Amino acid sequence: MGEIGSPCLRPDLTPKDFHHFPAIKSALLGRHFRSNEAVRHAVKNFLRSLGTDFHQDGFLKLISWYDKCISVRAIVALFITVVASCNACYHKKFTPNHTACKPRNSSCNILDNKVTKDDKELVVRLHNEKREKVAMGRETAAGGLPTASNMMEM
């Protein structure tokens, strides 16, 4: 017999709170036994003392538990199917032709889109040049700006 992957459908025969186990636990609570055989004997005697209705109720509950597990597995499978079949692009809600939703251009030859050390140095150098131009009052865009003040003197 093959193994079922879901923990819900692969219990250790029965769940730990299965109908019979709490009853056995309370019947044996506080008792001391000299051997495993004595425990087995006490459990058998206890189970024999119960009426057939008790056993039938327990197995009906177990069937109900398995049905619930199968239903949960079916719901999870349905959810995964729905999610997988949904359009994965979040940005389509803004426009159906959003750039982020388009597939990669197969003719694009860019292999690496990481920022290199040279790229970082270029960005820092250009930023510093622009900052120096603004600080010295040499920026003419937007009508020009005054020379920066010495923050220590302010």
LINDARA-V647076 format. One line per field, one symbol per residue. psi: psi as a letter, one per 20 degrees, with the letter a starting at -180 (. if undefined). burial: I if it has 24 or more other ideal C-beta (glycine too) atoms within 12 Angstrom, else O. A space follows every 10 residues. Layout:
BEGIN
psi->???
burial->???
END
This chain:
BEGIN
psi->prpphphhjl rmgqqhkqgh ghggghhipi qpqirhhhgg gggggghhiq rhhggggghh hgghgggggg gghggggggg ggghiqpioh iihgpikphi iqqpohipjo hpkqprgggg hgggghghgg gggghijjpi qkjqqrqqqo hhh.
burial->OOOOOOOOOO OOOOOOOIII OOOIOOOOOO OOOOOOOOOO OOOOOOOOOO OOOOOOOIOO OOOOIIOOOO OOOOOOOOOO OOOOOOOOOO OOOOOOOOOO OOOOOOOOOO OOOOOOOOOO OOOOOOOOOO OOOOOOOOOO OOOOOOOOOO OOOO
END
